[in-house]
């Protein structure tokens, strides 16, 4: 059975040594009281909760799955899920980053991302229940009416109620413009919603008193397509004026999906049969309001794969230390044993370091994005908020797609380290792989993320957001480019920066009059830009580690092996993983013709 | 639910137009009667059996799995498996490539590989039962005593008995030198075997009258390590002198593994408790004898992923024609529908073409290797046999590792085409992915394959086998290099050939005195050489297709769209998949240091 140790040391490194989160956030009035000790104490407690309470549920959740009672439409989650959730609520965790105005603790989102990384390592299926609630909270916090906020935000922040996103319908997933669920206005200002939704994660369960569904639907006069979609809040139980549970609403789970993984999370078909809802935001502007939740959810999905990468890595390393097969290339390292531990073998190390580099790079990117999110929400200066929001907009599809593709690669490599045992359920490694697969699909497939990045975020604003990132990278190169000890990192970073600039220009030119170009190269492009961001963050991490090593040496302190490991991982990344960009750029150069030339009938 | 159409047209193309199998094999006395009509009739009938009888069992096999009766150690396979196997035996399929001396039909192995590709597309889990029998047949055919051959080969060829390979033990998989099962010689010339084996595919089941286990074990005087392993045949039921079933032997299934996929195949823990066996081949030389079976099994495993790639592709294309989401990049292609079929989208095409190119390239490589196998077994000229055997030795690890890695990538892309539905069991796509995962692990992990290729097959003979392949490629380039219409294929092929030569030389030099180099770069190297072979085969297929198009045009015949599709797929391959080599070569250049520098304690 897998085990899990919260990676607190690496979180401290990223939060404090790399990003200086406390120094960066204290100037914001919302975080004026923030200090390192609080951050670390929260991390430690969160890690303990994830490892001790949630992680033991992961395998049982996979084995049992959820069950639907077709008579009363109730869903039972796996044994222990509800009790763990009650502990989660009792511990105040749902309120961590919620607004103090609604009972929240007002801590940074960056810290909340650390909490969720650990929950995702412990059990992705379990972590989705609170994860979606958090998104519903953010959406209503941004777009709800004062009444809606007063009714829904306190129980969501408290965690006694949970939330969902009801977007997909049987005939429309990516293309929400096709959705058919309709909302009829009522005399009392409410709406009656009728339709069918599928793939609703945590749509029904036994963890919370009430479930707050955020539902996309069409008003009677709605224009066709995505410009005719409105957003509604549809509670499972209609709250009374006092906020108690009133009548049971006509939104019900009619079936559970049988899935490749995340068995512990209830993926529901929901039928709305004249369910009562209230409008969130403007009529026909529902998609824009929902995007608050979707953007948060996209970061969350990237975080899921980060969590899986970390836990798969930890268990693969443990196995590679234990399992003895063959001898090290240069001769026996443990001659007293019948064979050496497989950690001596170069390709086993390559598989492990792949997962390690993707975990460490992913964590740095995740928290870098989280810091931008906190600045975008709470900085007193509007320009600073906008700049942070722009950078977050650029990074969100990268976090979602690059981290989930990496998580798929990494968990597969960690399965491979186990050989045949990796394929056997009891070892728990294949569950990580099965769970990781959904992350490339939901909350917008990774293809959609790549179109969002290249089409909207890069070409859509004439490259400004990308240039802003480029300026940061250039500033780093200008400051540290003369350092001999950083050349292993700065040289490939500078080269890739030039290549991304050239590639972006080329795509911008070629896509004029060749509308298929963007779609043809977007996936390659996102992966190249993902590597650019990783190369930048690994270079920065290397600089911090080298400086820390020098400081320790100057002070006569013992060398902290953490920094040596960080530098090895960074060197592995630039020599073994970053080169993938060479092939991706060549593939992108070939553009759309190789994909579009073949007549549809010939497939 | 997935469907399956046997790819007969592409098989005809590869067998007849690309490889000229009949012309190549008729000079061999064993195949003097072979003709195109026979080959095609067998293919058609085999395809019908796979599609009509086996394919409908695939989903049920996954859902039901196998069950062990702990009281009598019997295993029940999923509903329908045994009946389908009885039909398989009644149809004479097990005997297809078996020696007529033992009741076989004596048809080429190349044709048998086509049969198995289709069975693997239909149900990998089911196809493993006859697949392993075929390997046991080959092993005993090559190394059995006359008595063993007389006893075991006819029922194996007939299929009334099946076979297994019993290698792995709990503490040893890759490192067979550690194995502990022991064999005590008896006064009557037999041996009593005692030990525990795990991961025994088809180790126990209800398909056949008897099961012929090929078991690796140690004699009492055996030297330590792999040079002290002997091979034994251990039947489930000891045959009487008349070949009937005698007493039940002391080899029993004690547990079934719960696996990520291939649920329909029984993966058994087997206990030998003084089981009676007879020696196959020389004492202490069991590994060499077993390698006959393992080499066949490695081709078979590559073939499994080829089959999965083909069936996943077919179903993803069908979905991409049906599912309507969004509009084509250049504007609506089906304006009368609410949205266009997703086949219009560039990245959907890229995912589909990835699977298609890996299927077509994989089939060409598989049958190219199959032809070498037939020549190596039956050519009257010893030099020709040796040359074919050498080339087959070079290709076997590539078939196993490159095709199974490609199958993993391809089935994952085909899942992605389905979006959320790809993750749902009912659609059957995620089963292909789960089944495909084992193929990278068993019969020697893909890391082991890469070490076999680089360490043994390339560096081990001073590059002679690789040079022989290089001469074939050069001859092709010399013959066709001036053709304008082949430049898209010949230019990258010539470039990659030079790069492989340089890379091989570099590795040969660097690995002297740096023993970790081979293990550090072998996986990258295998993938590069795999692409070289694919680039060569796609160039040859393009040449054949272009020539066929010209011939049709000259004769005023209508253009066969098959050739246009082949050329599109080949162009896609060289522009979108082959470029991966650029990154792999860069990664390999960086050698061992990035993997070996980190102290084991720092992982």
Interface residues (C-beta under 8 A of the other chain):
Chain A: X168 X171 X172 X173 X174 X175 X177 X178 X198 X199 X257 X258 X259 X260 X261 X317 X320 X321 X324 X325 X326 X329 X330 X331 X338 X339 X341 X343 X344 X345 X346 X347 X348 X349 X350 X352 X353 X356 X408 X412 X415 X416 X419 X420 X422 X423 X424 X425 X426 X430 X433 X434 X437 X438 X440 X441 X442 X445 X446 X447 X450 X515 X516 X518 X519 X520 X522 X523 X561 X564 X565 X568 X569 X571 X572 X575 X576 X577 X579 X580 X581 X582 X583 X584 X586 X587 X590 X592 X594 X595 X596 X597 X598 X599 X600 X601 X602 X603
Chain B: X168 X171 X172 X173 X174 X175 X177 X178 X198 X199 X257 X258 X259 X260 X261 X317 X320 X321 X324 X325 X326 X329 X330 X331 X338 X339 X341 X343 X344 X345 X346 X347 X348 X349 X350 X352 X353 X356 X408 X412 X415 X416 X419 X420 X422 X423 X424 X425 X426 X430 X433 X434 X437 X438 X440 X441 X442 X445 X446 X447 X450 X515 X516 X518 X519 X520 X522 X523 X561 X564 X565 X568 X569 X571 X572 X575 X576 X577 X579 X580 X581 X582 X583 X584 X586 X587 X590 X592 X594 X595 X596 X597 X598 X599 X600 X601 X602 X603
